[in-house]
Amino acid sequence: MRYHVPSTEAQHVPGRGGPSSLARKVLGRAPLVPVDALNRLSLVAEHGESIGIVGRNGSGKSTLMRLISGQSRPTGGAVYASSVPVMLGVNAALVPELSGDHNIVLGCLAMGLTRAEIDDKFASIVDLSGLEKAIHLPMRSYSSGMSSRLRFAIAASVDPEILLIDEALNTGDAQFRERSKERMDELRAKAGSVFLVSHSLSTIKEMCTRTLWLDRGDLLMDGDPESVTQAYLEYTRHLTKGNNETAARLRDEARGSLTVTEVEARESRRRRA
Ligand SMILES: Nc1ncnc2c1ncn2[C@@H]1O[C@H](COP(=O)(O)OP(=O)(O)OP(=O)(O)O)[C@@H](O)[C@H]1O
C-alpha cells in the first residue's frame, strides 16, 4: 500500500518534471513523495479467530485495518471477505453535544440498524458501555475512556461477522476490559472474526487467538500471541538499548521463518458462448 504525500524535504530535490510537478511548483506546493505503508503481504483469517496486530509506530497496522475495512483501496492486490467488515469507529456519526443514549440511536442508524433493531439492542448496548447514569449526559462531558466504551458498545452491537478494533480498548478500565472481552468472545463464538490493533501486549495476549507482527510495512510473524508478543518485546528491548545489530538479526530471523500464505483469486470458470 503506497500513499503519496507532500514533502517539504523533497522541495529541494529535482523532481521528475511533468505537468503536475510544474503545476505544483507554480502553485508553490510541496511535491508529492511516495510512502510505502504496507509491503506485499498475504494472509487468510478464519472464522472464530481473534487476530491481534502488534508493531512499532508507523509499521502499517492501521493501514492494514483500513484496507480490510474498505476505507482505503490497496495499491495492488485485493481483500476478499465473506461479509462487510465493520470497523469499530462510529466516531464520525456521533455528536458530542448529544447524550450517550441519543448517540446510541444515531450510531446504530449510521450502521444501518432499523429503529426496531435499535430498540431491541438498546439495553444491552447501555449495559456493555457500563456508563450507567452518565448515558444521559452529553458525550462531550465523557472522559476518553468513557467515549471509547460507548463507541465499542455501539459498534459491537451489530454482531458483525468481521469486527475491526483499532486501539479502542486501551483506554477502558479493568471492568470494561472484562466486559469487552466477554463481548469479543461472544462474537467469536458466533463464528465472527475479530482484528484488534493494540500497543498493549497484555490486551493482545488476553483477547487474541493469533497475532501478527508488522514492522516497517513487512509482516514479520504470524502465530500464537505468546510467542509473537515475546519476540516483538525482545526486538523492541534491543532497539531501546541501541543494540541495533541484534535487533536487525531478530527481525531477519522472524521474517525468515514466516510461512507465507499465498492467496490467489479464483479465475471465473464461466465461459462466454
Ligand atoms: N493517510 C495517510 N497518508 C499518507 N501516509 C500515511 C497515511 N496513513 C499512514 N501513513 C503512513 O503509512 C505508514 C504506516 O502508518 P500506519 O498508521 O498504518 O501505522 P501504525 O502501525 O498504525 O502506527 P501507530 O502505531 O503509530 O498507530 C506511516 O509511515 C505513515 O506515515
The ligand as a MOL file (V3000), in Angstrom:
LIG
                    3D

  0  0  0     0  0            999 V3000
M  V30 BEGIN CTAB
M  V30 COUNTS 31 33 0 0 0
M  V30 BEGIN ATOM
M  V30 1 N -3.3950 8.8840 5.1750 0
M  V30 2 C -2.0820 8.7340 5.0570 0
M  V30 3 N -1.4020 9.4210 4.1280 0
M  V30 4 C -0.0820 9.2840 3.9700 0
M  V30 5 N 0.6910 8.4510 4.6950 0
M  V30 6 C 0.0850 7.7310 5.6290 0
M  V30 7 C -1.3230 7.8370 5.8710 0
M  V30 8 N -1.6410 6.9860 6.8760 0
M  V30 9 C -0.4950 6.3990 7.2470 0
M  V30 10 N 0.5490 6.8330 6.5080 0
M  V30 11 C 1.9530 6.3910 6.6050 0
M  V30 12 O 1.9430 4.9740 6.4650 0
M  V30 13 C 2.8370 4.3850 7.3940 0
M  V30 14 C 2.0610 3.3940 8.2700 0
M  V30 15 O 1.1280 4.1130 9.0490 0
M  V30 16 P 0.0500 3.3960 9.9630 0
M  V30 17 O -0.8700 4.4600 10.5070 0
M  V30 18 O -0.5680 2.2780 9.2270 0
M  V30 19 O 0.9720 2.8300 11.1350 0
M  V30 20 P 0.5830 2.1910 12.5220 0
M  V30 21 O 1.3570 0.9310 12.6370 0
M  V30 22 O -0.8920 2.0910 12.6730 0
M  V30 23 O 1.1700 3.2730 13.5330 0
M  V30 24 P 0.7470 3.6770 15.0290 0
M  V30 25 O 1.1660 2.5610 15.9270 0
M  V30 26 O 1.5760 4.9060 15.2560 0
M  V30 27 O -0.7150 3.9700 15.0380 0
M  V30 28 C 3.4870 5.5300 8.1620 0
M  V30 29 O 4.7200 5.8000 7.5340 0
M  V30 30 C 2.5300 6.6840 7.9820 0
M  V30 31 O 3.2290 7.9010 7.9690 0
M  V30 END ATOM
M  V30 BEGIN BOND
M  V30 1 1 1 2
M  V30 2 1 2 3
M  V30 3 2 2 7
M  V30 4 2 3 4
M  V30 5 1 4 5
M  V30 6 2 5 6
M  V30 7 1 6 7
M  V30 8 1 6 10
M  V30 9 1 7 8
M  V30 10 2 8 9
M  V30 11 1 9 10
M  V30 12 1 10 11
M  V30 13 1 11 12
M  V30 14 1 11 30
M  V30 15 1 12 13
M  V30 16 1 13 14
M  V30 17 1 13 28
M  V30 18 1 14 15
M  V30 19 1 15 16
M  V30 20 2 16 17
M  V30 21 1 16 18
M  V30 22 1 16 19
M  V30 23 1 19 20
M  V30 24 2 20 21
M  V30 25 1 20 22
M  V30 26 1 20 23
M  V30 27 1 23 24
M  V30 28 2 24 25
M  V30 29 1 24 26
M  V30 30 1 24 27
M  V30 31 1 28 29
M  V30 32 1 28 30
M  V30 33 1 30 31
M  V30 END BOND
M  V30 END CTAB
M  END
